[in-house]
Amino acid sequence: MNTLRRLLGHDDKFFNLLEASAMEAQSSVQLLVNMLKKPDEVPTLDEFIQTRRKDKQITEQLSEQLCKTFVTPLEREDIEALSIALYKIPKTVEKFSEKFVICHEQLRDVDFSRQVSILEQSTETVAQMVKTLRRRAHLETVKDQNGRLHYLEGEADKLIMVLIKELYSGTHEPLQVIILMDLYETLEKVIDRCRDAGNVIFQIVLKYS
């Protein structure tokens, strides 16, 4: 009976895996927060790599379950699209971390807290939205959450303009300007990845409303 239920899509496996992927996205951002709080310590990439690998394993498990399950609780292309969107979050966080580790000596006095705060809120919102899929939440609830993601993205866009203006003020060394421009843009990409995941979730809920 349990096997039959799984084949017919009456299983929480897909929701469990999607929620686990969203949690890995949050974990990657928390690792970033912890790293940036310790500017005097030499950072390492080990935990970031581990988190990204765990999320890749989750993505592979989702693909495997799609092959094994006859009827899925959501359309196959939607599960796959969301899985990919979620995986891109820790993957992009890892890219930022790689650059940060390489340029650590030039970044001791740089404050990334404003962008990271937006990023924390974004990943938290994405995780909440993923959980709504299991509950079949009302469209308006998910619409409000997606609206929040777009608001946060807009705040990030405003912030990066302020940061670029600071970089062009003439108070920074040319090398630091190049490094910071790249890092600021990478952080913004992470926030964009959160928005992309939110858009996928909203479209899924809209389809089933």
Secondary structure, 3 states (H helix, E strand, C coil): CHHHHHHCCCCCHHHHHHHHHHHHHHHHHHHHHHHHCCCCCCCCCHHHHHHHHHHHHHHHHHHHHHHHCCCCCCCHHHHHHHHHHHHHHHHHHHHHHHHHHHCHHHCCCCCCHHHHHHHHHHHHHHHHHHHHHHHCCCHHHHHHHHHHHHHHHHHHHHHHHHHHHHHCCCCCCHHHHHHHHHHHHHHHHHHHHHHHHHHHHHHHHHHHC
